[in-house]
């Protein structure tokens, strides 16, 4: 818990934005939950994912985001790093 708080605090202080949060945990996240997605022209669905809230996992539901011409969206995900799991935030990237 202290490591999560420290990393989140440092990330927010250095990045200045909650969208850049990084979570580092020792337990693997549960399997992703199924989400019903309805196609919406001009929008992209960002899938939900698990986050840590104290000592438990909590589901953060997905959401629609307006498409950005010339960009593609790369989903975030949990990556194993040694004995820990690190959340790497997704985001828009230029195509090409």
Buried (B, 14 or more C-beta within 10 A) or exposed (E): EEEBEEBBEEBBEEEEEEEEBBBBBEEEBEEBEEEEEEEEEEEBBBBBBBBBEEEEBEBEEBEEEEBEEEEEBEEBBBEEEEEBBBBBBBEBEEEE
